[in-house]
Amino acid sequence: MKNVILNNGLEMPILGYGVYQIADANECEQCVYDAIMAGYRLIDTAAAYRNEEAVGRAIERSGVPREELFITTKLWVQDAGYESTQKAFAKSLARLQLDYIDLYLIHQPFGDVYGSWRAMEELYRAGKIRAIGVSNFQMDRLADLIVHNEVVPAVNQVETHPFCQQVESGSYMKENHVQIESWGPFAEGRNNMFQNEVLVSLAEKHKKSVAQVILRWMVQRDVVVIPKSVHKARIIENFEVFDFELSSGDMEKIAALDTQKSVFFSHNDPEIARSIGSVKFDI
């Protein structure tokens, strides 16, 4: 497994397992257990996914020493603010049955993110969180957060896949020592990703799946990536990307697929901001 080094010296696996949209508790627990047994050590969840308890059970069931795992969870918008963040973090910690979190992210760039960040800085200094970061922050929001706070976000988790490659944003993050992490590496199959001629041809060339080619492309770009599948065979397959390498020509072919646009929605859209900001979960 290849690791990246975060801006505070902490090592983070470059390939992990994400549990977004795995709502069934039993299924989620089994999938996380299967992922850990397959060799994954980075597990990514969130309060808003409402499956932290299942993740916690899988971690305990695996028997893998806690220090070998890297667990990420996230703070939802409804809990933004100093005191609310402290309470939400405590709830997440309890649901996961853990003593600390490796990476805690502000899930969306809305609400009182500055109050949340102050609380997260305190939890970080107290050793309850090993690294703090953000998710879905555009570069202007990220820059503003860096300028007005003491701790620079260790990670920014953003939509990243062959059709939305985040080249400029990735360069900015690298310059400012913020690790880029991909969510939606397969774009949920949009734009016929798994039938794309370029990706299919590269998969055939390397005798790998399209998914493996995409993940290998991420790894070679030093992008942390957290693919999700509920199928054990694919969970295992997605982890088998360290036994081949894409050439510079292969990388250039994938680079040409970039549309520089989201296939989902823009966080800069006022209606999206209003919509996400008003979503409340029973967490």
Beta strands, then each sheet from edge to edge (+ up, - down):
strand 1: 3-5
strand 2: 11-13
strand 3: 16-18
strand 4: 42-44
strand 5: 70-75
strand 6: 101-106
strand 7: 129-135
strand 8: 155-159
strand 9: 179-183
strand 10: 224-225
sheet 1: 1+ 2-
sheet 2: 3+ 4+ 5+ 6+ 7+ 8+ 9+ 10+
end
